[in-house]
Amino acid sequence: MADQTSPALKEIFNAERLAHIATEMTAVYPGFDAKAFLKLAKTGLAKLSVMQRMARVSECLHAVLPLGYEESLDVLRALAPRLNSAFVSMFLPHYVATYGAHTFDLSMNALKYFTAFGSSEFAIRHFLRSDIERSLALMHDWSLDENEHVRRLASEGSRPRLPWSFRLEPVQANPTLAAAILDNLKADDSLYVRKSVANHLNDITKDHPEWVLALIEGWSLENKHTAWIARHALRSLIKQGNQRALAIIGAGGKPEVEIIDVKIEPAVIRLGEKITLSFTVKSTVPESQRLVIDYAIDYVKANGSTSAKVFKLKATTLPGKATESIARSQHIKELTTRKHYLGLHAVHVLVNGERLASTAFEILA
């Protein structure tokens, strides 16, 4: 999340950026009516969200381009490499999704081209929703493409719970629909692609955790790329202390450790200040252990009840009879995803999913 002092995300599409788009459009299509485009695009701009501004750009281009869809795509293909922001270039796939539903092959080829300049992950979902079988078949081929952006689109575009987009309900209900795509990418040498595969699988764990666990249990984790995907795909289940998920990453055993010297400093804060959690993990057995160490905060809610949020700390191999000191600082400030309330907040140290120690801090007015 951007710092509160940073420009709002929607300012990616500000007046200066709109002028840049108009200038580059004129360069690739001299007859472009830049004045009309800017007048339309700037109207009511301040009230629009970032995604609404992205949509506004493609809609205004469509309004002023005196060309058919195919000819417009030729112009936009020439425009794509001239844009000065990968995020801004996502209005190009939006144009395809909005005006190209009538010509599947042409539009899907355009999405494949545009994704290298930003991403077509949002736009392609409209084609998946209207013809999921045909779209997934083509995306399966893309999962074997030499271009990492195209391979990543195959996974990211078919995520059942892609943020900032609608859910793909057929894939959410039946993850096997996109399973062949994930299988092709489970050892991909691109971190960009691997992150997408892991996020896709983590989406599925929200609805079909047993399916994901069975899938990954069938993988060979000797490949470092596959092992990386497995760890990150199972992160939500690991935070929940799921023993099968912990076992997959080698941390399924009961932790033979003590948590000592656990404390939070300062123990009393005001909203916006920082706390530091520190403690020492002490092995009680002579054998080494694979440990996943997390912490959870019981956030106070408006009605006085609490809701736990788990945060990752580290995965480590602790030698027999050894100790390891751990510290983590965290700002307690308002976020768009969380409102804080006054009161005592319990904090728990979790090892391999087990709560082994607790402390607390208090937020004052």
C-alpha positions in Angstrom: 0.0 0.0 0.0 1.3 3.4 -0.9 2.4 5.8 1.8 -0.1 8.4 2.7 2.3 11.1 1.5 2.6 9.5 -2.0 0.3 10.6 -4.8 -2.9 8.7 -5.0 -2.7 5.7 -7.4 -5.3 7.2 -9.6 -3.0 10.1 -10.4 -1.1 7.7 -12.7 -3.8 8.8 -15.1 -3.5 12.6 -14.5 -3.7 15.5 -16.9 0.0 15.2 -17.8 -0.3 11.5 -18.6 -3.4 12.2 -20.7 -1.3 14.8 -22.7 1.4 12.2 -23.1 -1.1 9.7 -24.6 -2.4 12.3 -26.9 1.1 13.3 -28.1 2.1 9.7 -28.8 -1.2 9.0 -30.5 -0.6 11.9 -32.8 2.8 10.6 -33.6 1.5 7.2 -34.7 -1.7 8.5 -36.3 -1.3 12.2 -37.5 -5.0 12.6 -38.0 -5.7 12.0 -34.3 -7.9 14.7 -32.7 -5.9 15.3 -29.6 -8.0 18.3 -28.6 -11.2 16.4 -28.6 -9.6 13.4 -26.8 -8.3 15.6 -24.0 -11.5 17.5 -23.6 -13.5 14.2 -23.2 -10.8 12.5 -21.0 -10.4 15.3 -18.5 -14.2 15.9 -17.9 -14.9 14.9 -14.4 -11.5 13.2 -14.0 -11.0 14.2 -10.4 -14.0 12.0 -9.3 -12.9 8.9 -11.0 -11.0 5.9 -9.5 -7.9 4.6 -11.1 -9.7 1.8 -12.9 -12.4 4.2 -14.0 -9.7 6.5 -15.4 -8.2 3.6 -17.3 -11.6 2.8 -18.8 -12.1 6.5 -19.6 -9.0 6.6 -21.8 -10.0 3.7 -23.9 -13.6 5.0 -24.2 -12.3 8.4 -25.3 -10.0 7.0 -27.8 -12.8 5.0 -29.3 -15.0 8.1 -29.4 -12.5 10.2 -31.5 -10.8 7.5 -33.7 -12.7 7.5 -37.0 -11.6 4.0 -37.8 -13.0 0.5 -37.6 -12.0 -1.9 -34.9 -9.3 -3.7 -36.9 -7.7 -0.4 -38.1 -7.9 1.0 -34.6 -6.0 -2.0 -33.3 -3.2 -1.4 -35.8 -2.8 2.2 -34.4 -2.9 1.0 -30.8 -0.3 -1.7 -31.5 2.0 1.1 -32.8 1.2 3.2 -29.7 2.0 0.5 -27.1 5.8 0.7 -27.1 5.7 4.5 -26.9 3.8 4.7 -23.6 5.8 5.7 -20.6 4.1 3.5 -18.0 3.3 -0.2 -17.9 0.2 0.4 -15.7 -1.1 3.1 -18.1 -0.7 0.7 -21.1 -3.4 -1.5 -19.6 -6.0 0.8 -21.2 -5.1 -1.0 -24.5 -6.3 -4.4 -23.4 -9.3 -2.7 -21.9 -10.1 -1.3 -25.4 -10.0 -4.9 -26.7 -12.3 -6.2 -24.1 -14.8 -3.3 -24.6 -14.9 -3.2 -28.4 -13.6 -6.5 -29.6 -15.9 -9.2 -28.3 -17.3 -9.8 -31.8 -14.0 -11.1 -33.2 -12.4 -13.7 -30.9 -9.2 -14.6 -32.7 -8.2 -11.0 -33.6 -8.9 -9.7 -30.1 -7.1 -12.6 -28.3 -4.1 -12.1 -30.5 -4.2 -8.4 -29.6 -4.3 -9.2 -25.8 -1.3 -11.5 -26.3 0.6 -8.7 -27.9 -0.4 -6.0 -25.4 0.3 -8.0 -22.3 4.1 -7.6 -22.8 3.7 -3.8 -22.3 1.7 -4.0 -19.0 -0.8 -6.8 -18.6 -4.0 -8.1 -20.2 -5.0 -9.9 -17.1 -8.2 -7.9 -16.5 -9.3 -7.7 -20.1 -9.0 -11.4 -20.9 -11.4 -12.3 -18.1 -14.3 -10.9 -20.3 -13.4 -13.5 -23.0 -13.2 -16.2 -20.3 -16.6 -15.3 -19.1 -18.2 -15.3 -22.5 -16.4 -18.5 -23.9 -14.4 -20.2 -21.2 -13.7 -23.4 -23.1 -12.3 -21.7 -26.1 -10.3 -19.1 -24.1 -8.7 -21.6 -21.8 -7.7 -23.8 -24.7 -5.8 -20.9 -26.2 -4.4 -19.8 -22.9 -3.1 -23.4 -22.4 -1.0 -22.9 -25.6 0.2 -19.6 -24.2 1.4 -21.3 -21.1 4.1 -22.9 -23.3 5.0 -19.6 -25.0 8.7 -18.4 -25.0 7.6 -15.0 -23.7 7.3 -14.8 -19.9 4.6 -12.1 -20.1 2.4 -14.4 -22.2 3.0 -17.4 -19.9 2.1 -15.3 -16.9 -1.1 -14.1 -18.6 -2.2 -17.7 -19.0 -2.0 -18.2 -15.2 -2.9 -14.7 -13.9 -5.8 -14.1 -16.3 -7.5 -17.4 -15.2 -7.1 -16.8 -11.5 -10.5 -17.5 -9.8 -10.1 -14.5 -7.4 -8.0 -12.0 -9.2 -7.9 -8.7 -7.2 -9.6 -5.7 -8.7 -11.7 -8.0 -11.0 -14.8 -10.1 -11.0 -14.5 -13.7 -9.9 -14.3 -16.5 -12.5 -17.1 -18.5 -11.0 -16.6 -21.6 -13.2 -12.9 -21.9 -12.3 -13.7 -21.1 -8.7 -16.2 -23.9 -8.6 -14.0 -26.3 -10.6 -10.2 -25.6 -10.4 -9.5 -28.5 -12.8 -10.5 -26.2 -15.7 -7.2 -24.4 -15.5 -5.1 -27.2 -14.0 -3.3 -28.0 -17.2 -2.1 -24.4 -17.4 -0.7 -24.6 -13.9 0.9 -27.9 -14.6 2.8 -26.5 -17.5 4.1 -23.6 -15.3 4.9 -25.4 -12.1 8.7 -25.3 -12.7 8.9 -22.1 -14.7 12.2 -20.4 -14.6 10.6 -16.9 -14.5 9.9 -15.5 -11.0 7.2 -13.3 -12.6 5.4 -16.4 -13.8 6.0 -18.4 -10.6 4.4 -15.7 -8.4 1.3 -15.8 -10.6 1.1 -19.6 -10.4 1.5 -19.4 -6.6 -1.2 -16.7 -6.3 -3.5 -18.7 -8.6 -3.2 -21.8 -6.3 -3.5 -19.6 -3.2 -6.8 -18.4 -4.6 -8.0 -21.9 -4.9 -7.1 -22.8 -1.3 -9.9 -20.4 -0.3 -12.5 -22.7 -1.8 -10.8 -26.1 -2.4 -7.9 -26.5 0.0 -7.9 -30.3 -0.2 -7.6 -30.1 -4.0 -4.5 -27.8 -3.8 -2.9 -30.0 -1.1 -3.4 -33.2 -3.1 -2.0 -31.5 -6.3 1.1 -30.2 -4.6 1.7 -33.5 -2.7 1.9 -35.1 -6.1 4.7 -32.7 -7.3 8.4 -33.4 -7.0 9.7 -30.6 -4.9 13.3 -31.4 -5.7 13.0 -28.7 -8.4 13.8 -25.4 -6.6 11.2 -23.5 -8.8 8.5 -26.0 -8.0 9.4 -25.9 -4.3 9.2 -22.1 -4.3 5.7 -22.2 -5.9 4.5 -24.7 -3.3 5.7 -22.7 -0.4 4.0 -19.5 -1.6 0.9 -21.3 -2.9 0.3 -22.7 0.6 0.9 -19.5 2.5 -2.7 -19.0 3.6 -3.0 -22.6 4.8 0.3 -22.4 6.6 -0.8 -19.3 8.4 -3.9 -21.3 9.5 -1.7 -24.0 10.9 -2.8 -26.6 8.3 -0.8 -29.7 9.1 -0.8 -31.1 5.6 0.5 -27.8 4.2 3.2 -27.6 6.9 4.2 -31.2 6.2 4.7 -30.4 2.5 7.3 -27.7 3.3 8.9 -30.0 5.9 7.5 -28.3 9.0 4.7 -30.7 9.9 6.1 -32.1 13.1 5.2 -30.9 16.6 7.6 -28.1 17.5 9.9 -29.2 20.3 10.8 -25.6 21.4 10.2 -23.1 24.1 9.5 -19.4 23.5 11.3 -17.2 26.0 11.8 -13.5 26.6 8.7 -12.6 24.6 7.8 -8.9 24.8 6.4 -6.0 22.9 8.0 -2.5 23.2 6.4 -0.2 23.8 3.5 -1.9 25.4 1.3 1.2 25.2 1.0 3.2 22.0 -1.1 5.7 20.2 -2.4 5.1 16.7 0.3 5.7 14.1 3.2 4.5 16.4 5.3 1.4 16.0 5.6 -1.7 18.1 8.5 -4.2 18.1 7.8 -7.8 19.0 10.8 -9.8 20.1 11.4 -13.3 21.5 13.8 -16.2 21.5 13.1 -19.7 20.2 14.9 -22.4 22.2 15.2 -26.0 21.0 14.5 -28.6 23.7 15.7 -31.7 21.6 19.1 -32.7 20.2 17.8 -33.1 16.6 17.4 -30.2 14.2 13.9 -29.0 13.3 12.2 -27.3 10.4 10.1 -24.5 11.9 7.6 -22.0 10.5 7.4 -19.1 12.8 4.5 -16.6 12.6 2.7 -14.2 14.8 -0.9 -13.2 15.1 -2.6 -10.0 16.4 -6.1 -10.2 17.9 -7.4 -6.9 16.5 -10.1 -5.3 18.5 -13.3 -4.7 16.6 -15.9 -1.9 16.9 -18.1 -4.1 19.1 -15.3 -5.1 21.4 -14.7 -8.6 20.1 -11.5 -9.5 18.3 -10.4 -10.8 15.0 -7.0 -12.5 14.5 -4.7 -11.6 11.6 -1.6 -13.8 11.0 1.7 -12.3 9.8 4.6 -14.2 8.4 7.9 -14.1 10.3 10.3 -16.8 8.9 10.9 -20.4 8.1 14.1 -21.8 9.6 16.0 -24.9 10.4 16.9 -24.8 14.1 19.8 -27.0 15.1 19.4 -29.3 18.2 19.5 -27.4 21.5 20.1 -24.2 19.7 18.4 -20.8 20.2 17.4 -18.1 17.7 16.3 -14.6 18.5 13.7 -13.0 16.4 12.4 -9.4 16.3 9.8 -7.7 14.0 8.6 -4.1 14.0 5.2 -3.1 12.8 3.5 0.3 12.4 0.0 0.3 13.9 -1.7 2.8 11.6 -5.0 3.1 9.7 -5.1 1.3 6.4 -7.7 1.1 3.7 -8.1 -2.6 4.6 -8.2 -2.2 8.4 -9.6 0.3 11.0 -8.0 0.2 14.4 -9.9 0.5 17.7 -8.7 1.4 21.2 -8.0 -1.3 23.7 -5.8 -4.3 24.5 -4.5 -6.3 21.5 -3.2 -9.8 22.2 -0.2 -11.0 20.2 0.6 -14.7 19.8 3.7 -16.4 18.7 2.9 -19.4 16.4 5.3 -22.2 15.6 4.3 -24.8 13.0 0.7 -23.6 13.6 0.8 -24.0 17.3 0.3 -21.0 19.7 3.3 -21.2 22.1 3.5 -17.8 23.7 1.4 -14.6 24.0 1.9 -11.0 25.0 -0.1 -7.8 24.3 0.0 -4.1 23.6 -2.6 -1.4 24.2 -3.8 1.4 21.9 -4.8 4.6 23.7 -6.8 7.5 22.4 
